[in-house]
Amino acid sequence: MDSLFINALASQNKARKPVWIMRQAGRFLPEYRRIKEKHSLMEMFSHPELIHEITTLPVEILKTDAAILFSDITILAKAFGRDLSFKDGIGPVISPRIQSKEDILSLKVRPVQDALRFLFQAIKSLKKGLKIPLIGFCGAPFTFASYLIEERHSQELHLTKRWLYQDAKSFLLLLEKITNATLSYLSLQIEAGVHAIQIFDSFAHVLTKPLWKLFCFPFLKRLVGLLKKKQIPVIIFMRGSCLYAEELSHLEPNAISFDWQQPLAELRKRVPYQIALQGNFDPHLLLAPKKTIQKCVKETLQKMHKEAGYIVNLGHGILPETEVDKAKCFIQTVHDYG
Ligand code: CP3
């Protein structure tokens, strides 16, 4: 597919910069909230027609240059025979949780094809209707493991970290099992028709760097390896990515999504030119007056003007309280800049 987004992922975009927004199909959209009044989140995540409808909402309303599949990184829990529910104010809860080494040893994976059939059906129907690329995604094994282990998922990942310090061997086995399931989950998304994959290692920043090298890097490497073999562009997202520019570059993804702690021009000095940069606007910028949004976006675009590998995005998900008009202004400013 010839598109600004795919060209930028190949670091070969000579035209205007592509733009999309993490969590673009979410609570900040009134249309999304209206659907949520009628359906539970699990219904929204499990029905191909609803997945299709919600995925296309931001494409029509905001005119983004890429669509991201409406799903969640925790949906893969279904393939592990787990129950998944979404609780207001808490987020995803997976049960039963993994609490012992025996739980890991006996962890079985159902064929992902059967467990998540609805998702692959949705991708196939989206592929027929969309004129822009569709981004599929997965949680990175470490981040997904934390959802299987934590009782109430928190920023600290107390139970997960205690486990890996106490029994690294069984934790590595868990990561191995998750990686194998994720490899087939990604292969099936690709077969169904996604054009690119974003890997979310949202909680990897809680680890020390030596532990990150042990518990994140090798598993990310296997996922990136598969995608390279299948010639599907891959973006890696990690909170705290600015501290890991070199390490993430060693994985050789097509792009790295950066949060806002360092300016892109400085990050560019740390990331080789064949790897595109994505990000890294502060989500709070979209709460500012439109004039401020326009000014910040234009300043960044001016600095990144010559970059053939740059995708405009926020450094993390859009805040639920963002006004739709501000999100539209962000996108329109990129489109108008040329
Ligand atoms: O970006 C998109 O628009 C596509 C959809 C998407 C969702 N989750 C939908 C969702 C994506 C890409 C995700 C990924 C995801 N899910 C991540 C990685 C990205 C990140 O933010 O770091 C993580 C950590 C999760 C886990 C998760 N799911 C949490 C923590 C929560 C609750 C809090 C929150 O941010 O909403 C969810 C629920 C969830 N995932 C919703 C949606 C639309 C529910 C929002 C609602 O209450 O309506």
Residues whose N, C-alpha, C, O or C-beta is under 5 A from the ligand:
A	BS01	CP3	I21 M22 R23 Q24 A25 G26 R27 I68 L69 F70 S71 D72 I73 I90 G91 P92 F200 S202 G317
